[in-house]
Amino acid sequence: MTLMSAPATPSSSSSSSPSSASPSSRPAVTEREARQVAEDARQRDWRRPSFAKELFLGRFRLDLIHPHPLPDDEASRRGEAFLAQLRDFCETRIDGAAIERDARIPDDVITGLKELGAFGMKIDTRYGGLGLTQVYYNKALALVGSANPAIGALLSAHQSIGVPQPLKMFGTQEQKDAFLPRCARTDISAFLLTEPDVGSDPARLATTAVPDGDDYVLDGVKLWTTNGVVADLLVVMARVPRSEGHKGGITAFVVESAAEGVTVEHRNAFMGLRGLENGVTRLHRVRVPAAHRIGPEGAGLKIALTTLNTGRLSLPAMCVGAGKWCLKIAREWSAAREQWGKPVALHEAVGAKISFIAATTFALEAVLDLSSQMADEDRNDIRIEAALAKLYGSEMAWLMADELVQIRGGRGFETAASLAARGERAVPAEQLLRDLRINRIFEGSTEIMHLLIAREAVDAHLSVAGDLIDPEKSLSDKARAGARAGAFYAGWLPKLIAGPGQLPTSYGDFKHEVDLSPHLRYVERTARRLARSTFYAMSRWQGRMETRQGFLGRIVDIGAELFAMSAACVRAELLRSRGEHGREAYQLADAFCRQARLRVEELFGRLWSNTDGLDRTVVKGVLSGTYEWLEHGIVDPSGDGPWIADATPGASTRTNVHRPIR
């Protein structure tokens, strides 16, 4: 099933020379085999505790996040000093309106960011970087992303998924010495995984890397290469054919953009992030030294996923920045705009939207700072927390931007340039909505994140009972799994009946002028309820649970709300204990938790009362043409052409639009 292991993947065609390879033949894999590729790429062990993992198991481990961890004084000093420089740069050197108008970040802005050290924020000082913590790296992204989100994406793609992070975690010392100083000050990096016909299904990856002596020869086409148009260095995922002396499999390489055979064939244009340097890159017989391979053959996907454990935090960082800006504009506009004798903010219909923006921004920052500080401490396994932060941040930021547009009314739909042309403040609310939309797709779509998190959330169950619900396992395997499951559930299930959440005195240290302890008791009770629901679903559907993606998505969304509630309460208590807007923080946390509890109860209701079955029936009808009559009465303005562009490997026939910035 989707959430468990399966038989091994088929081997690629055997070849030892580039001339005998067949890069144009996309690997033929079954659905089960494709899932196994993703399963093999998972980090399977849990060597450190995980707050979110425990939460999904019905165990509210508040001790793992409270008291709130904090950066050391030296890290804070260096981080704050850089933020001050970056703020001055954003205010004096970045013209967000010009970037939106010209669909390009000016070269002098990028050069200035290099000189400032912004491209080396996460790179260790020994390699010429700034060596900032994850906390301050994210604060910097939130700041620069508020000036223009495309710049935030540029810096994030370079450091979070580009060359620096994979080399930091998996590179050899020689690779670090060769490439990290370049990435810290002069070179821009990009990450190349997606292909025209391969998105979240890497088992079908067609780009090949054929061993040839001390080199590999790469052939293939990569799509949506963020930073690819201006990059100097690329991380390329390619399939190495299995052959004598070569394990084969999807493998990561550092590739020079200027290498012969690398062609940027197109710069893509999008509804938002107009300054994004995202393109289509063709690799034709590109020779890459074996010394530029990151990790062993076949480890490419594992490297990518492990990198994303913390890399995903860059996206919610920019969502936090967006939320702060939404709140600022909503406050200023709603106080100035009057309707029926009073500011629109004082009308309940508008006020509820402002309250949602304020409370949610507080919670998103709480989730981000908590996850980032845990990443810096390296005490806890944060793979689920980071994924939840990405999922929740992207969804909630989109909702906040949508509410801001609604609050602004017609002015929210009007462009900033048009507003300025007729004499009003140039507020780019509609641009923010367009810019944020991609976050629900970037670095794992919401749908894929639901499945990824669900897989990790039920890992404990599959570890003991996976064979029991796998239809392909033998009776003896099932018998052994039954014994393991019996022992596990005999100890686990009774603990889901009662807990601290039922005691009115629990979490009393969160009871002050505003009382947050009821919310933490709710989280504890609801975590147990969530675990019971998950267990019941697995018992009911067993191997068919892989088809219940609607159910799994709601389980994950409930967990995300509980994680956000926990983070908000812990952050409020931290601010109170430090004398930093404690009373106001408690108010915001209280408002957020009350709003979140309403969403949680709705999600629980939809676990068992929904239209999932009917939806599947309708989808089958749509695909078979049963409802095609419903499409009559329109014209289709789409142009001609294939749904998916031809990506047959070979020499490029297009002009190279690669634009290195020096």
C-alpha positions as CSV (number, residue, x, y, z in Angstrom):
1,M,0.0,0.0,0.0
2,T,1.0,3.6,-0.2
3,L,2.0,3.8,3.4
4,M,4.2,0.6,3.5
5,S,7.1,-1.2,1.9
6,A,6.7,-3.3,-1.2
7,P,8.9,-5.5,-3.4
8,A,12.1,-4.1,-4.8
9,T,12.1,-1.9,-7.8
10,P,13.2,-3.2,-11.2
11,S,16.7,-2.6,-12.3
12,S,17.6,-0.2,-15.0
13,S,19.1,-1.5,-18.3
14,S,22.7,-2.6,-17.9
15,S,25.3,-0.6,-19.7
16,S,28.9,0.4,-19.2
17,S,29.4,2.9,-22.0
18,P,27.5,6.0,-23.0
19,S,27.0,4.8,-26.6
20,S,25.0,1.8,-25.5
21,A,22.7,3.6,-23.2
22,S,19.1,4.3,-24.1
23,P,18.3,7.5,-22.3
24,S,15.2,8.2,-24.4
25,S,13.4,5.1,-22.9
26,R,11.5,6.2,-19.8
27,P,11.6,3.5,-17.1
28,A,8.5,1.4,-17.1
29,V,7.3,0.8,-13.5
30,T,4.1,-0.4,-11.9
31,E,2.2,1.7,-9.3
32,R,3.6,-0.5,-6.5
33,E,7.2,-0.3,-7.8
34,A,6.9,3.5,-8.0
35,R,5.8,3.7,-4.4
36,Q,8.7,1.5,-3.3
37,V,11.1,4.0,-4.8
38,A,9.7,6.6,-2.5
39,E,9.7,4.2,0.4
40,D,13.3,3.4,-0.1
41,A,14.2,7.1,-0.1
42,R,12.6,7.6,3.4
43,Q,14.7,8.0,6.4
44,R,13.4,5.0,8.3
45,D,15.1,5.2,11.7
46,W,13.9,7.4,14.5
47,R,17.0,7.9,16.6
48,R,15.7,11.1,18.3
49,P,12.4,12.0,19.8
50,S,9.8,13.8,17.6
51,F,7.0,15.9,19.1
52,A,4.8,15.6,16.1
53,K,5.3,11.9,15.7
54,E,4.3,11.4,19.3
55,L,1.3,13.7,18.8
56,F,0.0,11.4,16.0
57,L,0.5,8.4,18.3
58,G,-1.8,10.1,20.9
59,R,1.1,11.1,23.2
60,F,1.2,14.9,24.0
61,R,4.9,15.3,24.9
62,L,4.9,19.0,25.9
63,D,8.3,18.4,27.6
64,L,9.9,18.2,24.1
65,I,9.0,21.8,23.2
66,H,8.5,23.5,26.6
67,P,10.3,25.5,27.8
68,H,10.7,27.0,24.4
69,P,14.3,26.4,23.1
70,L,16.4,29.5,22.4
71,P,19.4,30.4,20.4
72,D,22.6,31.2,22.2
73,D,23.7,34.8,22.8
74,E,26.4,34.8,20.1
75,A,24.1,33.3,17.5
76,S,21.5,36.0,18.3
77,R,24.1,38.8,18.2
78,R,25.4,37.8,14.7
79,G,21.9,37.1,13.5
80,E,20.5,40.5,14.6
81,A,23.5,42.3,13.1
82,F,22.9,40.7,9.7
83,L,19.2,41.4,9.9
84,A,19.9,45.1,10.4
85,Q,22.1,45.2,7.3
86,L,19.6,43.2,5.3
87,R,16.8,45.5,6.3
88,D,18.7,48.6,5.2
89,F,19.5,46.8,1.9
90,C,15.8,45.9,1.4
91,E,14.7,49.5,2.1
92,T,17.3,51.2,0.0
93,R,18.2,48.8,-2.8
94,I,15.1,46.7,-3.6
95,D,12.3,48.1,-5.8
96,G,9.6,45.4,-5.6
97,A,7.4,47.3,-8.0
98,A,10.2,47.4,-10.7
99,I,10.8,43.7,-10.3
100,E,7.1,43.0,-10.8
101,R,7.0,45.3,-13.8
102,D,10.1,44.1,-15.5
103,A,9.7,40.4,-14.4
104,R,13.4,40.4,-13.4
105,I,15.5,41.0,-10.4
106,P,18.1,43.6,-11.4
107,D,21.7,42.3,-11.6
108,D,22.9,44.9,-9.3
109,V,20.5,43.8,-6.6
110,I,21.7,40.2,-6.9
111,T,25.3,41.4,-6.9
112,G,24.6,43.5,-3.8
113,L,23.1,40.5,-2.0
114,K,26.2,38.5,-2.8
115,E,28.4,41.2,-1.4
116,L,26.2,41.3,1.7
117,G,26.7,37.6,2.2
118,A,23.1,36.7,1.7
119,F,23.9,33.8,-0.5
120,G,26.0,32.3,2.2
121,M,23.7,32.7,5.2
122,K,23.6,29.0,5.9
123,I,27.2,28.2,4.9
124,D,29.8,27.8,7.6
125,T,32.2,30.7,8.2
126,R,35.2,28.5,7.4
127,Y,34.0,28.5,3.8
128,G,33.3,32.2,3.7
129,G,29.7,32.1,4.7
130,L,27.8,33.8,7.5
131,G,27.1,30.6,9.4
132,L,23.6,31.8,10.6
133,T,21.3,29.6,12.5
134,Q,18.2,28.2,11.0
135,V,16.2,30.7,13.1
136,Y,18.0,33.7,11.7
137,Y,18.2,32.3,8.2
138,N,14.4,32.1,8.2
139,K,14.0,35.5,9.7
140,A,16.1,36.9,6.9
141,L,14.0,35.1,4.3
142,A,10.8,36.5,5.8
143,L,12.3,40.0,5.7
144,V,13.7,39.9,2.1
145,G,10.6,38.0,0.9
146,S,8.4,40.8,2.1
147,A,10.4,43.2,-0.1
148,N,9.9,40.9,-3.0
149,P,9.0,37.1,-2.8
150,A,11.1,36.3,-5.9
151,I,14.2,37.3,-4.1
152,G,13.2,35.1,-1.2
153,A,12.8,32.3,-3.6
154,L,16.2,33.0,-5.2
155,L,18.0,32.8,-1.9
156,S,16.0,29.9,-0.6
157,A,16.4,27.7,-3.7
158,H,20.2,28.5,-3.7
159,Q,20.7,27.5,0.0
160,S,17.9,25.2,1.0
161,I,17.8,22.8,-1.9
162,G,20.7,23.9,-4.1
163,V,24.3,22.9,-3.8
164,P,25.1,24.2,-0.2
165,Q,22.7,22.0,1.9
166,P,23.3,18.6,0.2
167,L,27.1,19.2,0.4
168,K,26.9,20.3,4.0
169,M,25.1,17.0,4.9
170,F,26.5,14.5,2.4
171,G,29.4,16.0,0.5
172,T,33.1,15.0,0.8
173,Q,35.6,17.4,2.4
174,E,37.0,17.9,-1.1
175,Q,33.6,18.9,-2.5
176,K,33.0,21.3,0.4
177,D,36.3,22.9,-0.1
178,A,35.7,23.2,-3.9
179,F,32.2,24.4,-4.0
180,L,31.0,26.0,-0.7
181,P,33.3,29.1,-1.0
182,R,31.9,29.7,-4.4
183,C,28.3,29.4,-3.2
184,A,28.9,31.7,-0.3
185,R,30.0,34.7,-2.3
186,T,30.0,34.4,-6.1
187,D,28.0,31.5,-7.5
188,I,24.3,30.8,-7.7
189,S,23.0,27.2,-7.4
190,A,19.9,25.4,-8.6
191,F,18.2,22.0,-8.0
192,L,17.2,19.9,-11.0
193,L,14.8,17.0,-10.3
194,T,11.5,17.5,-12.1
195,E,11.1,16.5,-15.7
196,P,8.3,17.4,-18.2
197,D,6.6,14.0,-17.4
198,V,7.9,13.4,-13.9
199,G,6.7,15.4,-10.9
200,S,6.1,13.6,-7.6
201,D,6.8,10.1,-9.2
202,P,10.6,10.0,-9.3
203,A,10.6,6.3,-10.2
204,R,9.9,7.3,-13.8
205,L,13.0,9.7,-13.9
206,A,14.4,9.6,-17.5
207,T,17.6,11.6,-17.2
208,T,20.5,9.2,-17.2
209,A,24.1,9.3,-16.0
210,V,26.1,6.6,-17.7
211,P,29.5,5.7,-16.2
212,D,32.4,6.3,-18.6
213,G,35.8,5.8,-17.0
214,D,36.2,8.5,-14.3
215,D,33.2,10.4,-15.5
216,Y,29.5,10.1,-15.9
217,V,27.7,11.2,-19.1
218,L,24.4,12.9,-18.4
219,D,21.5,13.1,-20.9
220,G,18.0,14.4,-20.2
221,V,15.6,17.4,-19.9
222,K,14.7,19.1,-16.6
223,L,11.7,21.3,-16.0
224,W,10.9,24.1,-13.5
225,T,14.6,24.6,-12.6
226,T,14.3,27.4,-10.0
227,N,17.4,29.6,-10.4
228,G,18.3,27.5,-13.4
229,V,18.4,30.4,-15.8
230,V,21.1,32.3,-13.8
231,A,22.8,29.4,-11.9
232,D,26.5,28.7,-12.0
233,L,26.2,25.3,-10.2
234,L,23.5,22.7,-10.5
235,V,22.4,19.7,-8.3
236,V,21.2,17.2,-10.9
237,M,19.2,14.0,-10.2
238,A,19.9,11.4,-12.8
239,R,19.5,7.6,-13.1
240,V,22.6,5.6,-13.2
241,P,22.1,2.3,-15.1
242,R,23.0,-0.8,-13.1
243,S,26.1,-2.5,-14.5
244,E,29.1,-4.4,-13.3
245,G,30.7,-2.3,-10.5
246,H,27.8,0.1,-10.4
247,K,24.9,-0.2,-8.1
248,G,22.9,2.2,-10.2
249,G,19.8,4.1,-9.2
250,I,18.8,7.8,-8.9
251,T,22.0,9.7,-8.0
252,A,22.9,13.3,-7.2
253,F,25.6,15.2,-9.1
254,V,27.1,18.7,-8.9
255,V,27.2,20.0,-12.5
256,E,28.8,23.2,-13.8
257,S,26.2,25.2,-15.7
258,A,28.9,26.3,-18.2
259,A,29.8,22.7,-19.0
260,E,29.5,21.7,-22.7
261,G,26.1,20.3,-23.4
262,V,24.1,22.2,-20.8
263,T,21.5,24.5,-22.4
264,V,18.9,26.6,-20.8
265,E,16.2,26.4,-23.5
266,H,13.5,28.5,-22.0
267,R,12.8,30.9,-19.1
268,N,9.3,30.1,-17.7
269,A,6.8,32.8,-16.9
270,F,4.2,32.4,-14.1
271,M,1.1,34.0,-12.6
272,G,3.2,35.1,-9.7
273,L,6.8,35.4,-8.6
274,R,7.5,37.3,-11.9
275,G,11.1,37.8,-11.0
276,L,11.7,34.1,-10.6
277,E,14.6,32.7,-12.8
278,N,13.0,29.4,-13.5
279,G,13.6,27.5,-16.7
280,V,13.9,24.4,-18.8
281,T,17.4,22.9,-18.9
282,R,18.6,20.3,-21.4
283,L,21.6,18.1,-20.7
284,H,23.2,16.5,-23.8
285,R,26.2,14.2,-23.3
286,V,27.4,16.4,-20.3
287,R,30.5,14.9,-18.8
288,V,30.6,15.1,-15.0
289,P,33.6,13.9,-13.0
290,A,32.8,11.0,-10.6
291,A,34.3,13.2,-7.9
292,H,31.3,15.5,-8.3
293,R,28.8,12.8,-7.4
294,I,27.1,13.5,-4.0
295,G,27.0,10.4,-1.9
296,P,26.9,6.9,-3.4
297,E,25.0,5.8,-6.5
298,G,21.3,5.3,-5.8
299,A,21.2,7.7,-2.8
300,G,19.9,10.7,-4.7
301,L,16.3,10.7,-3.5
302,K,17.3,10.0,0.1
303,I,19.7,13.0,-0.1
304,A,16.9,15.2,-1.5
305,L,14.4,14.2,1.1
306,T,16.9,14.5,4.0
307,T,17.9,17.9,2.7
308,L,14.3,19.0,2.7
309,N,13.8,18.0,6.4
310,T,15.1,21.5,7.2
311,G,15.0,23.0,3.7
312,R,11.2,23.0,3.8
313,L,11.3,25.6,6.6
314,S,12.3,28.3,4.2
315,L,8.9,28.4,2.6
316,P,6.9,28.9,5.8
317,A,9.4,31.6,6.7
318,M,8.2,33.6,3.7
319,C,4.6,32.8,4.6
320,V,5.2,34.3,8.0
321,G,6.5,37.5,6.3
322,A,3.4,37.5,4.1
323,G,1.1,37.2,7.1
324,K,2.8,40.1,8.9
325,W,2.4,42.3,5.8
326,C,-1.3,41.3,5.5
327,L,-1.8,42.3,9.1
328,K,-0.1,45.6,8.6
329,I,-2.2,46.5,5.6
330,A,-5.4,45.2,7.1
331,R,-4.8,47.3,10.2
332,E,-4.0,50.5,8.4
333,W,-6.6,50.3,5.7
334,S,-9.5,49.1,8.0
335,A,-8.8,52.0,10.4
336,A,-8.8,54.6,7.5
337,R,-11.7,53.3,5.5
338,E,-15.1,54.2,6.9
339,Q,-18.6,52.7,6.1
340,W,-21.9,53.6,7.7
341,G,-20.3,56.0,10.2
342,K,-17.4,53.9,11.5
343,P,-14.1,52.3,10.4
344,V,-14.7,49.0,8.5
345,A,-12.6,47.2,11.1
346,L,-15.4,47.7,13.6
347,H,-17.9,45.9,11.5
348,E,-18.0,42.3,12.7
349,A,-17.8,40.8,9.2
350,V,-14.5,42.6,8.5
351,G,-13.3,42.3,12.1
352,A,-13.5,38.5,12.0
353,K,-11.1,38.5,9.1
354,I,-8.6,40.8,10.8
355,S,-8.7,38.6,13.9
356,F,-8.1,35.5,11.8
357,I,-5.1,37.2,10.1
358,A,-3.6,38.4,13.4
359,A,-4.1,35.1,15.3
360,T,-2.9,33.0,12.4
361,T,0.2,35.1,11.8
362,F,1.1,34.7,15.5
363,A,0.7,30.9,15.2
364,L,2.6,30.6,12.0
365,E,5.6,32.4,13.5
366,A,5.3,30.2,16.6
367,V,5.4,27.1,14.4
368,L,8.3,28.4,12.4
369,D,10.5,29.6,15.3
370,L,9.9,26.4,17.3
371,S,10.7,24.1,14.4
372,S,13.8,26.2,13.4
373,Q,15.2,26.3,16.9
374,M,14.7,22.5,17.2
375,A,16.5,22.1,13.9
376,D,19.4,24.2,15.3
377,E,19.6,22.2,18.6
378,D,19.5,19.0,16.7
379,R,18.0,17.3,19.8
380,N,14.7,16.2,18.1
381,D,13.9,14.7,14.8
382,I,11.9,17.4,13.0
383,R,11.1,15.8,9.7
384,I,7.3,15.8,10.5
385,E,7.4,19.2,12.1
386,A,9.1,20.8,9.1
387,A,6.6,19.1,6.7
388,L,3.7,20.3,8.8
389,A,5.1,23.8,8.9
390,K,5.4,23.8,5.1
391,L,1.9,22.4,4.6
392,Y,0.2,24.6,7.2
393,G,2.1,27.7,6.4
394,S,1.4,27.6,2.7
395,E,-2.3,26.9,3.2
396,M,-2.9,29.5,5.9
397,A,-0.9,32.2,4.2
398,W,-3.0,31.8,1.0
399,L,-6.2,32.2,3.1
400,M,-4.8,35.3,4.8
401,A,-3.9,36.9,1.5
402,D,-7.4,36.1,0.2
403,E,-9.0,37.7,3.2
404,L,-6.8,40.8,2.7
405,V,-8.0,41.1,-0.8
406,Q,-11.6,40.8,0.4
407,I,-11.0,43.5,3.1
408,R,-9.6,45.8,0.5
409,G,-12.6,45.2,-1.8
410,G,-12.2,46.5,-5.3
411,R,-8.8,48.0,-4.4
412,G,-7.7,44.5,-3.5
413,F,-8.4,43.3,-7.0
414,E,-6.7,46.3,-8.6
415,T,-3.0,46.3,-9.3
416,A,-0.6,48.5,-7.3
417,A,0.5,50.2,-10.5
418,S,-3.1,51.1,-11.3
419,L,-3.7,52.4,-7.8
420,A,-0.7,54.6,-8.0
421,A,-1.6,55.9,-11.4
422,R,-4.9,57.2,-10.1
423,G,-3.3,58.7,-6.9
424,E,-3.8,56.1,-4.3
425,R,-1.3,54.1,-2.2
426,A,0.2,51.3,-4.3
427,V,-0.7,48.3,-2.2
428,P,0.1,45.1,-4.1
429,A,-2.6,42.9,-2.4
430,E,-3.5,41.1,-5.6
431,Q,0.2,40.4,-6.3
432,L,0.6,38.8,-2.9
433,L,-2.2,36.5,-3.7
434,R,-0.6,35.5,-7.0
435,D,2.9,35.2,-5.5
436,L,1.7,32.9,-2.6
437,R,-0.3,30.5,-4.8
438,I,2.7,28.5,-5.8
439,N,3.6,27.7,-2.2
440,R,0.8,25.1,-2.1
441,I,2.7,23.4,-4.9
442,F,6.4,24.2,-4.4
443,E,8.6,21.6,-2.6
444,G,5.7,19.1,-2.4
445,S,2.1,19.9,-3.2
446,T,-0.5,20.0,-0.4
447,E,-1.8,16.6,-1.7
448,I,1.7,15.0,-1.7
449,M,2.5,16.6,1.7
450,H,-0.6,14.9,3.1
451,L,0.6,11.5,2.0
452,L,4.2,12.1,3.0
453,I,3.2,13.2,6.5
454,A,0.6,10.4,6.8
455,R,3.3,7.9,6.0
456,E,5.5,9.2,8.8
457,A,2.6,9.5,11.2
458,V,1.6,5.8,10.9
459,D,5.2,4.5,10.8
460,A,4.9,3.0,14.3
461,H,1.9,1.0,13.2
462,L,3.4,-0.2,10.0
463,S,6.6,-1.2,11.8
464,V,4.7,-3.7,13.9
465,A,1.6,-4.5,11.8
466,G,2.6,-3.7,8.2
467,D,3.0,-7.3,7.1
468,L,-0.4,-8.1,8.7
469,I,-2.3,-5.8,6.4
470,D,-0.1,-6.5,3.3
471,P,-2.1,-8.8,1.0
472,E,1.1,-10.1,-0.6
473,K,2.7,-11.3,2.6
474,S,2.7,-15.0,3.4
475,L,0.7,-16.6,6.3
476,S,3.9,-17.1,8.3
477,D,4.8,-13.4,7.9
478,K,1.3,-12.4,8.9
479,A,1.5,-14.6,12.0
480,R,4.8,-13.0,13.1
481,A,3.3,-9.6,12.5
482,G,0.2,-10.5,14.5
483,A,2.3,-11.4,17.5
484,R,4.3,-8.1,17.2
485,A,1.1,-6.1,16.8
486,G,-0.6,-7.8,19.7
487,A,2.2,-6.9,22.1
488,F,2.4,-3.3,20.8
489,Y,-1.3,-2.6,20.9
490,A,-1.8,-4.2,24.3
491,G,0.5,-1.6,25.8
492,W,-0.5,1.3,23.5
493,L,-4.3,1.2,23.3
494,P,-5.1,1.5,27.0
495,K,-3.1,4.7,27.2
496,L,-5.5,6.3,24.7
497,I,-8.4,6.1,27.1
498,A,-7.4,8.7,29.7
499,G,-4.7,11.3,30.2
500,P,-3.8,14.7,31.7
501,G,-6.2,16.5,29.3
502,Q,-9.1,15.3,31.5
503,L,-7.7,16.9,34.7
504,P,-8.8,20.5,35.2
505,T,-5.5,21.4,36.9
506,S,-3.2,20.2,34.1
507,Y,-0.9,22.7,32.5
508,G,-1.5,25.2,35.2
509,D,1.7,27.1,34.4
510,F,-0.1,28.4,31.3
511,K,-2.9,30.0,33.4
512,H,-2.4,33.8,33.8
513,E,-4.6,36.8,33.0
514,V,-5.6,34.8,30.0
515,D,-5.9,31.1,30.6
516,L,-4.3,28.9,27.9
517,S,-4.4,25.6,29.9
518,P,-7.8,24.5,28.6
519,H,-6.3,24.6,25.0
520,L,-3.4,22.4,26.0
521,R,-5.8,20.0,27.7
522,Y,-7.8,20.0,24.5
523,V,-4.7,19.2,22.5
524,E,-3.8,16.3,24.8
525,R,-7.4,14.8,24.6
526,T,-7.6,15.4,20.9
527,A,-4.3,13.8,20.2
528,R,-5.6,10.6,21.8
529,R,-8.8,10.9,19.8
530,L,-6.8,11.3,16.6
531,A,-4.7,8.2,17.4
532,R,-7.8,6.2,18.1
533,S,-9.3,7.3,14.8
534,T,-6.2,6.4,12.9
535,F,-6.1,2.9,14.5
536,Y,-9.8,2.3,13.7
537,A,-9.3,3.3,10.1
538,M,-6.3,1.0,9.7
539,S,-8.3,-1.9,11.3
540,R,-11.3,-1.1,9.0
541,W,-9.6,-0.6,5.7
542,Q,-6.3,-2.4,6.2
543,G,-4.5,-2.6,2.8
544,R,-7.2,-0.5,1.2
545,M,-6.2,2.5,3.3
546,E,-3.9,3.7,0.5
547,T,-7.0,4.7,-1.4
548,R,-8.5,6.7,1.4
549,Q,-6.5,9.9,0.6
550,G,-9.3,12.1,1.8
551,F,-9.3,10.5,5.2
552,L,-5.5,10.6,5.5
553,G,-5.5,14.3,4.5
554,R,-7.9,15.2,7.3
555,I,-5.9,13.2,9.8
556,V,-2.8,15.2,8.8
557,D,-4.7,18.5,8.9
558,I,-5.9,17.8,12.4
559,G,-2.4,17.0,13.5
560,A,-1.2,20.3,11.9
561,E,-3.8,22.3,13.9
562,L,-2.8,20.6,17.1
563,F,0.9,21.3,16.4
564,A,0.2,24.9,15.7
565,M,-1.9,25.2,18.9
566,S,0.9,23.7,20.9
567,A,3.5,26.0,19.4
568,A,1.3,29.1,19.9
569,C,0.8,28.4,23.6
570,V,4.5,27.7,24.1
571,R,5.5,30.9,22.3
572,A,3.0,33.0,24.3
573,E,4.5,31.6,27.5
574,L,8.0,32.3,26.4
575,L,7.1,36.0,25.5
576,R,5.3,36.4,28.9
577,S,8.3,35.0,30.8
578,R,10.6,37.4,29.1
579,G,8.4,40.4,29.5
580,E,7.9,40.8,25.7
581,H,4.2,41.6,25.0
582,G,3.2,38.6,27.1
583,R,-0.4,39.7,27.7
584,E,-1.0,40.4,24.0
585,A,0.7,37.1,23.0
586,Y,-1.6,35.2,25.3
587,Q,-4.6,37.0,23.7
588,L,-3.5,36.0,20.3
589,A,-2.7,32.5,21.3
590,D,-6.2,32.2,22.9
591,A,-7.9,33.6,19.8
592,F,-5.9,31.2,17.5
593,C,-6.6,28.1,19.6
594,R,-10.3,28.9,19.7
595,Q,-10.4,29.3,15.9
596,A,-8.3,26.1,15.4
597,R,-10.6,24.1,17.7
598,L,-13.5,24.9,15.4
599,R,-11.6,23.7,12.4
600,V,-10.5,20.5,14.2
601,E,-14.0,19.6,15.1
602,E,-15.2,20.1,11.6
603,L,-12.3,17.9,10.3
604,F,-13.2,15.1,12.8
605,G,-16.8,15.3,11.6
606,R,-15.6,14.9,8.0
607,L,-13.5,11.8,8.9
608,W,-16.6,9.6,8.8
609,S,-19.3,11.8,7.2
610,N,-18.1,13.0,3.8
611,T,-18.7,12.6,0.1
612,D,-15.5,10.7,-0.7
613,G,-17.3,7.6,-2.1
614,L,-19.6,9.7,-4.2
615,D,-16.7,11.8,-5.4
616,R,-15.0,8.7,-6.7
617,T,-18.1,7.8,-8.6
618,V,-18.4,11.2,-10.2
619,V,-14.7,11.2,-11.1
620,K,-15.1,7.9,-13.0
621,G,-18.0,9.4,-14.8
622,V,-16.1,12.5,-15.7
623,L,-13.2,10.5,-17.1
624,S,-15.4,8.2,-19.1
625,G,-17.3,11.1,-20.7
626,T,-20.5,10.5,-18.9
627,Y,-20.9,14.2,-18.1
628,E,-19.4,15.6,-21.2
629,W,-22.7,17.2,-22.1
630,L,-22.1,19.5,-19.1
631,E,-19.2,21.2,-21.0
632,H,-21.4,22.3,-23.9
633,G,-22.0,26.0,-24.4
634,I,-18.5,27.3,-24.1
635,V,-15.4,27.9,-26.3
636,D,-12.0,26.8,-25.2
637,P,-9.4,29.6,-25.5
638,S,-6.5,27.2,-25.0
639,G,-3.9,27.0,-27.7
640,D,-2.8,23.9,-29.7
641,G,0.0,21.6,-28.6
642,P,0.6,18.5,-26.5
643,W,-0.3,18.4,-22.9
644,I,3.3,17.5,-22.0
645,A,6.2,18.8,-24.1
646,D,8.5,16.3,-25.8
647,A,11.5,15.6,-23.6
648,T,13.4,13.2,-25.8
649,P,17.2,13.5,-25.0
650,G,19.4,14.9,-27.6
651,A,21.3,18.0,-28.7
652,S,19.5,21.3,-28.2
653,T,18.1,23.1,-31.1
654,R,17.3,26.3,-29.1
655,T,19.3,29.4,-28.2
656,N,20.9,29.1,-24.8
657,V,19.2,31.7,-22.5
658,H,21.5,31.0,-19.6
659,R,22.4,34.3,-18.0
660,P,25.1,34.1,-15.4
661,I,25.4,37.2,-13.1
662,R,28.9,38.5,-12.5
